[in-house]
Each structure stands twice: as structure tokens, then as C-alpha cells.
């Protein structure tokens, strides 16, 4: 059963269905390989087939679901090769962001990043996966915003759900303290305007996926594309 979210003001039926399905795919409420039945979605969303089909077509174009004629529609399996491409793109962009941040971030902006880390630390103690994930996403989004690289962020966000699924699985099978520590060290380097160290930390941070991939596959082998 999918988790329904509140529909936003001005959000069309198709946009709403798409957002809710992406959310459920990322949080693995819809498991990789799980069959999606249009009639069931119509009943759950209390909507006609048209916005459901439009949403499914968009997710198919984004490779989050697979539509097989006469066989059905399924949540796509996690493709390690595709996730690695996204990781590589983020590594290139965010290591450059880290260097840029040393020149442009103000003391107030650095404080905002530290507040994010402090709140994350609090929710680690509460073991609230959703909050931790949201704070992780927000930390990275703030760096793009603070460095005025919003188009870079749009590029990353368009492919983010593929990487986000592995982030959630990583949280479930590995301690998140290392990720949080990376964030704290990165902010320290930016505040000290140590560009070389900031670059190195950002690159190391984006290697966490590669470090955790084996553990994810061992814990959730049926979720990954063969």
C-alpha cells in the first residue's frame, strides 16, 4: 500500500500522482520489481485513469518504472551503473561547489549549514529516517543555492530518485554518522577557506555510495538489476 501525501495548492492531478509515486519509490514503499496496477492506483488516488497513465508514462521516461506491453507495469530495479553515473556527476559538481563555497559563503550561510547538521544529529538519536534523509537533501541543496548554481541543482534533481533509493537503503544498513561527519568537516573547511581540503572532503563524501554498495546488495539483493 502506497503512502498518500497531501496535495499541494495548484498541483494538477498528474503532478500530484507523479510526486506521490516518486516518493513511494524512493522510500521503497513500492519495491523494485513490484507490479503496479492502474485500477488499484485509481482507487487509492480516487482519480480517473488519465492522470494515472500520464504519471506512469513520465516515470517510465525517467526510468523509474518499466512498462511491458501485455505483461504489465513494474517498479524498475536499481541499476548500479545508472546510479554510478549520477554519483559521478554529483562528485564532479559538488567538489567544484565546495571550492566555490570557500570564496562566497557568508558567516550567516555557514551558520545555516551548521544548524542543519545539529538538527540531523538530533534526529539520528530519534532514529527518524525520513527526517535524516530530508536534512541530507537540504544540506546539499543549500550549497547549490548559496553558490548560485541553481541550474546545476536542476540537473542533479532530475535524476535524484535513482540515487535517493540507494541513500535510503544505505541508511537502513549502515550507520549515518560518517555521512554527518563528512558534512561537518566540509563546513569546517569552507569556513577556514581551505579549498584543497574542501574539495577532498566533497569527493570522499560522494564515494560513500561505492563504499556501501556491497552492504546494500547483501541486505537487499532482490532490489538490484541483475
N, C-alpha and C positions, 0 to 999 in steps of 0.2 A: 504493500500500500504506500503510495507516494504521500509526501508531506506537502500540504497545500499552504501557500503563503497568502498574505493579504494583497489584493490587487491595488496597484498604485493609481492615484488620480491621473486621468488622461491616458492610461495604458490600455491599448486595444486588447481584444480577446487573444489574438495571435501572439502579441508581445508577452502577455501575461502567461499563457501556456508555455511559450518558449522559455521564459525565465524560470518558471517553476520546474520544468523538466530538466533544465541545465543544473539547477540547484540540487535536484534529487540524484542526478547522475554523479555530480561532484561528491556529494556526501554518501554515495553508494547505497542510497535507499533504493535506487534502481541499479541492480548489479550488472556488471559486464556479462553479456550473453543472455540477459533476461529478455523474454519476449514482451513486446508492447502491443496491446490490443486496443485498437481505436475505440471500440464500443465501451470498453472499460474506462478509457480516458474521458469520453463524452459524459459518462455517468458521474465520474469523480469531479469533473470541472463544471458539470451542469451546463454544457455547451454543445453546439452543433458540431458536425464533423468538419466543417470548412476550416475554422481556426486551428483545430487539432491537426488536420492534414497539412496545413500551411506551416505549422510549427515543426512537425516531423520532417517535412522537406528541408526546412532550414537547418535542422540538426543533422540531417543526412549530408547536406553540403559541407557542414563543418566537421563531418566525420565522427560525430558523437553517437550516431545510430547508423545501423545498416538496414537498408530496405531490400529485401529479396523478393522479386515478383513470384507470386503463388506460394511462397514459403512463409512470409511474414516479416515483421519489423522487430529488430533486436538492438539492445544497447550494445555499442561497439566494445570490443575487448580493448584493454590498454595496450597500446602499441609502443614498446620501449624505444623503437627507432624514432618515431614521431616525437615522443617526449624528450628524447635526447636532443633533437633539433631545436625544440623550444628552449630547453635548458641552455644550449649553446648560444642561442640568440640572446637570451636574458643575461648570460655571463658576459658577453661582449658589451651589451648596452649598459649593464649595471656596474661593471668595473669602470667604464668611462664616466658614468654618473658619479661614482664615488670620488673620482679625481676632481670632477667639476664642482662637486659639493664643497670641497675644501676651499674653493675660491668664493662661492656665492652664498652659502648658508649663513644666516644671521644667528645671533645668540638665542633669539626667541624661537627660531625654527629648530635649532638644536634641542632646546628645552622640550618642544613638542615631540620630537623623536624619543627623548628620554622618558617622557610621560607615557608614551606608547609601550616602551619596554617595561616600565614599572607596573602598568596595568596588566600586561602579559604575565609578568611574574606572579601577580595576584591570582590570575585565572589558572595558572599551572597548579597552584595549590588547591584550587577548586576542581581541577581535572575537567574543565569545561572546554571540550574540543572545539565547539563552534566558535566560542569567543577567541580562543587562541588562534584559530585559522583566520578569523576576521582581522585580528590585530596584526598578524603576519602580513596579510594582503595590504592592510592600510599603511604599514611601515614602508613597504616598497612603493606604494602609490604616492606617498608623501614625498619621497625622494625625487620621483619623476616630476611632480608638481613644483617642488621647491627649486628644481633646476630648469624649470620652464621647458620640459621635454614631453609635452602632452601627446604629441603625435607618436613618439616612441612608445608611450604607455598604451595608446590605442592599438598599436601593432601587437604588443605583448598581450593585451587583454583579449584580443580577438581569438587567440589560440590558448588562452589560460586554462580553460576547463580540462584540457588533456593533462596538463601539468598539475593542476589542482587536485585531481583524483589521486595522483601519487603522493601529493603532500598529505592528504588526509590519511592514506594508508601508512605513510611514514610516521605520522603522529601516533597511529594505533599500534605500531610495532617497535618504535624507537623513542627514547627519551627526547623531549623537545628542548632540553636545557642547552645543548650545543648550538641549536639554531638561535636561541635567545642570546647566548654568549657572543655569537657572531655579530648580531645586531649591536650589542653594547660596545664591542671592540671597534666596530665600524664607526659608530658615533664618536668614540674617543679619538680615533684617527682623524676624523673630519674636523673635530673641534681643535685638535692640535695642528691642523693643516698639513698633516703628513700624507702627502699624495701617494707615495710609493706603498706605504702600509695600508692605506685605504683601498688602493687597487688590489693588493694581495688578499686582503680580507674578503672583499667582494667576490673575487674569483674563487676563493676557498669556500665561501658560503654557497655558491651555486654548484659546488661539487658534492654537496650533501646528498642530492638525489642519487648520484652514482654510488656513493658510499652505502646508501640504504637500499639500493635496488635488490640486492641479494636477499636481504631480510624480508622485503616486501613479497618477493616471489616465493620464498619459503612459506610465509604465513598465508598468502593468498594466491596460490598457483593457478586457480581456475579463472582469475580475473585478467590474466595476461594473454596476449595474442601469441599463438604458437609460431 
